[in-house]
Amino acid sequence: MADLSRHPVLAEDALLGLLLPFWQLVIGAAVLAVLLLSVRRLARRGPSRMTTALLVTAAAIAGLTVLGVLLGS
């Protein structure tokens, strides 16, 4: 039989590992809802504001991607 005292099994980590995709789904849905509401509001304000918003959004996405790659390595 294997000696379990050397490698303790952490049930909390296993439970968190199972719940992690659920929380990512909840956060993703909230971000999508806010994004859709803000795009609708910007579309009503006109094309010049939409261009600025798209540039700011592209810069934010690029920045978050770089941070994700740097922190993920």
N, CA, C and O of each residue as an XYZ file, in Angstrom:
292
protein
N       0.831     -1.191      0.000
C       0.000      0.000      0.000
C       0.870      1.247      0.000
O       1.984      1.247      0.525
N       0.359      2.273     -0.578
C       1.096      3.537     -0.658
C       1.042      4.252      0.684
O       0.049      4.192      1.408
N       2.132      4.925      0.987
C       2.215      5.687      2.229
C       1.622      7.074      1.984
O       2.241      7.909      1.325
N       0.430      7.317      2.512
C      -0.268      8.585      2.281
C       0.263      9.720      3.132
O      -0.060     10.879      2.874
N       1.064      9.421      4.134
C       1.572     10.487      5.004
C       2.599     11.346      4.276
O       2.788     12.511      4.625
N       3.266     10.783      3.264
C       4.249     11.563      2.518
C       3.588     12.555      1.561
O       4.087     13.663      1.367
N       2.481     12.158      0.974
C       1.781     12.987     -0.008
C       0.336     13.192      0.439
O      -0.557     12.456      0.020
N       0.111     14.188      1.285
C      -1.267     14.388      1.756
C      -2.170     14.854      0.615
O      -1.750     15.632     -0.241
N      -3.381     14.383      0.612
C      -4.364     14.764     -0.391
C      -5.151     15.950      0.156
O      -5.746     15.874      1.231
N      -5.145     17.037     -0.593
C      -5.847     18.232     -0.149
C      -7.188     18.314     -0.871
O      -7.253     18.664     -2.050
N      -8.244     17.990     -0.152
C      -9.577     17.998     -0.752
C     -10.000     19.411     -1.163
O     -10.743     19.586     -2.129
N      -9.527     20.403     -0.431
C      -9.891     21.778     -0.761
C      -9.371     22.161     -2.145
O     -10.079     22.808     -2.916
N      -8.138     21.764     -2.462
C      -7.577     22.079     -3.770
C      -8.354     21.383     -4.880
O      -8.570     21.960     -5.945
N      -8.773     20.153     -4.634
C      -9.530     19.420     -5.640
C     -10.888     20.081     -5.872
O     -11.335     20.202     -7.013
N     -11.538     20.504     -4.799
C     -12.840     21.163     -4.932
C     -12.697     22.489     -5.663
O     -13.515     22.820     -6.522
N     -11.667     23.242     -5.327
C     -11.435     24.517     -6.004
C     -11.140     24.285     -7.480
O     -11.575     25.065     -8.327
N     -10.414     23.229     -7.794
C     -10.125     22.901     -9.186
C     -11.380     22.584     -9.972
O     -11.460     22.888    -11.162
N     -12.364     21.974     -9.322
C     -13.621     21.672     -9.997
C     -14.479     22.918    -10.176
O     -15.191     23.039    -11.174
N     -14.422     23.847     -9.221
C     -15.249     25.053     -9.282
C     -14.654     26.143    -10.167
O     -15.369     27.046    -10.601
N     -13.367     26.069    -10.436
C     -12.695     27.126    -11.187
C     -13.338     27.384    -12.546
O     -13.574     28.548    -12.872
N     -13.637     26.369    -13.358
C     -14.286     26.675    -14.643
C     -15.649     27.349    -14.476
O     -16.029     28.177    -15.304
N     -16.384     27.009    -13.427
C     -17.681     27.639    -13.196
C     -17.515     29.127    -12.935
O     -18.255     29.936    -13.494
N     -16.556     29.504    -12.096
C     -16.343     30.918    -11.794
C     -15.847     31.669    -13.014
O     -16.202     32.830    -13.216
N     -15.028     31.019    -13.832
C     -14.581     31.666    -15.061
C     -15.778     31.935    -15.979
O     -15.834     32.971    -16.642
N     -16.720     31.013    -16.016
C     -17.923     31.191    -16.828
C     -18.773     32.354    -16.305
O     -19.286     33.151    -17.091
N     -18.920     32.449    -14.995
C     -19.703     33.541    -14.394
C     -19.049     34.888    -14.676
O     -19.727     35.842    -15.057
N     -17.746     34.968    -14.492
C     -17.023     36.220    -14.740
C     -17.096     36.579    -16.221
O     -17.296     37.743    -16.567
N     -16.936     35.592    -17.091
C     -17.019     35.836    -18.531
C     -18.389     36.350    -18.944
O     -18.488     37.243    -19.786
N     -19.451     35.793    -18.357
C     -20.811     36.245    -18.671
C     -21.022     37.686    -18.204
O     -21.655     38.476    -18.905
N     -20.503     38.028    -17.039
C     -20.642     39.395    -16.532
C     -19.883     40.380    -17.423
O     -20.390     41.460    -17.728
N     -18.686     40.015    -17.835
C     -17.894     40.888    -18.713
C     -18.602     41.066    -20.054
O     -18.642     42.170    -20.597
N     -19.156     39.986    -20.583
C     -19.872     40.068    -21.856
C     -21.099     40.974    -21.759
O     -21.366     41.752    -22.675
N     -21.841     40.881    -20.664
C     -23.021     41.729    -20.476
C     -22.635     43.211    -20.414
O     -23.277     44.052    -21.043
N     -21.593     43.520    -19.658
C     -21.138     44.915    -19.550
C     -20.625     45.407    -20.899
O     -20.866     46.553    -21.279
N     -19.926     44.547    -21.614
C     -19.407     44.932    -22.920
C     -20.538     45.249    -23.897
O     -20.476     46.243    -24.621
N     -21.559     44.414    -23.918
C     -22.685     44.657    -24.819
C     -23.424     45.949    -24.480
O     -23.812     46.699    -25.375
N     -23.617     46.207    -23.189
C     -24.281     47.451    -22.790
C     -23.464     48.679    -23.165
O     -24.017     49.678    -23.624
N     -22.156     48.610    -22.971
C     -21.320     49.772    -23.280
C     -21.208     49.993    -24.787
O     -21.160     51.138    -25.237
N     -21.167     48.917    -25.572
C     -21.116     49.074    -27.025
C     -22.408     49.708    -27.531
O     -22.378     50.560    -28.419
N     -23.524     49.301    -26.977
C     -24.809     49.894    -27.383
C     -24.833     51.387    -27.078
O     -25.291     52.191    -27.890
N     -24.339     51.744    -25.906
C     -24.328     53.159    -25.526
C     -23.379     53.965    -26.421
O     -23.701     55.080    -26.831
N     -22.213     53.392    -26.718
C     -21.260     54.095    -27.580
C     -21.798     54.239    -29.004
O     -21.561     55.255    -29.657
N     -22.513     53.238    -29.480
C     -23.051     53.298    -30.837
C     -24.060     54.438    -30.976
O     -24.188     55.034    -32.046
N     -24.767     54.733    -29.903
C     -25.729     55.842    -29.946
C     -25.041     57.197    -29.962
O     -25.624     58.178    -30.425
N     -23.806     57.268    -29.462
C     -23.114     58.558    -29.366
C     -22.462     58.996    -30.667
O     -22.154     60.177    -30.826
N     -22.247     58.093    -31.585
C     -21.706     58.497    -32.882
C     -20.394     57.836    -33.233
O     -19.754     57.206    -32.392
N     -19.993     57.988    -34.509
C     -18.810     57.285    -35.007
C     -17.493     57.769    -34.412
O     -16.587     56.957    -34.224
N     -17.351     59.046    -34.111
C     -16.067     59.524    -33.598
C     -15.757     58.922    -32.222
O     -14.617     58.559    -31.933
N     -16.770     58.826    -31.401
C     -16.568     58.202    -30.089
C     -16.345     56.700    -30.224
O     -15.608     56.108    -29.435
N     -16.976     56.081    -31.216
C     -16.786     54.649    -31.432
C     -15.347     54.362    -31.829
O     -14.770     53.375    -31.373
N     -14.757     55.206    -32.670
C     -13.372     55.008    -33.094
C     -12.432     55.098    -31.902
O     -11.545     54.260    -31.739
N     -12.625     56.107    -31.077
C     -11.798     56.255    -29.887
C     -11.983     55.067    -28.951
O     -11.010     54.545    -28.406
N     -13.206     54.648    -28.766
C     -13.478     53.514    -27.881
C     -12.836     52.242    -28.408
O     -12.303     51.453    -27.629
N     -12.879     52.032    -29.709
C     -12.264     50.843    -30.285
C     -10.746     50.854    -30.111
O     -10.139     49.818    -29.840
N     -10.144     52.020    -30.267
C      -8.696     52.113    -30.060
C      -8.322     51.849    -28.605
O      -7.349     51.146    -28.335
N      -9.079     52.400    -27.677
C      -8.816     52.172    -26.256
C      -9.029     50.700    -25.908
O      -8.250     50.116    -25.155
N     -10.079     50.108    -26.457
C     -10.359     48.694    -26.194
C      -9.263     47.807    -26.756
O      -8.850     46.847    -26.105
N      -8.784     48.112    -27.957
C      -7.703     47.327    -28.558
C      -6.432     47.421    -27.720
O      -5.729     46.428    -27.536
N      -6.140     48.613    -27.213
C      -4.963     48.784    -26.366
C      -5.113     48.009    -25.060
O      -4.152     47.413    -24.574
N      -6.305     48.016    -24.498
C      -6.550     47.272    -23.262
C      -6.418     45.772    -23.486
O      -5.847     45.071    -22.650
N      -6.933     45.277    -24.593
C      -6.823     43.844    -24.894
C      -5.364     43.456    -25.094
O      -4.918     42.425    -24.591
N      -4.628     44.272    -25.821
C      -3.208     43.979    -26.036
C      -2.446     43.985    -24.707
O      -1.604     43.121    -24.462
N      -2.749     44.961    -23.856
C      -2.084     45.029    -22.553
C      -2.411     43.838    -21.678
O      -1.519     43.279    -21.039
N      -3.672     43.440    -21.636
C      -4.052     42.275    -20.836
C      -3.445     40.987    -21.376
O      -3.080     40.098    -20.606
N      -3.336     40.885    -22.695
C      -2.713     39.710    -23.294
C      -1.243     39.623    -22.912
O      -0.750     38.549    -22.566
N      -0.546     40.743    -22.975
C       0.868     40.764    -22.602
C       1.032     40.392    -21.130
O       1.910     39.604    -20.781
N       0.187     40.959    -20.269
C       0.257     40.614    -18.847
C      -0.021     39.129    -18.622
O       0.655     38.480    -17.824
N      -1.006     38.601    -19.320
C      -1.327     37.192    -19.180
C      -0.196     36.282    -19.599
O       0.075     35.271    -18.951
N       0.465     36.645    -20.686
C       1.598     35.849    -21.162
C       2.762     35.955    -20.193
O       3.401     34.950    -19.881
N       3.045     37.153    -19.716
C       4.165     37.328    -18.789
C       3.921     36.634    -17.449
O       4.829     36.012    -16.898
N       2.718     36.737    -16.933
C       2.414     36.120    -15.637
C       2.181     34.610    -15.756
O       2.337     33.874    -14.782
N       1.810     34.163    -16.947
C       1.549     32.743    -17.146
C       2.816     31.917    -17.335
O       2.786     30.697    -17.180
N       3.920     32.563    -17.666
C       5.150     31.806    -17.905
C       5.876     31.465    -16.645
O       6.929     30.828    -16.692
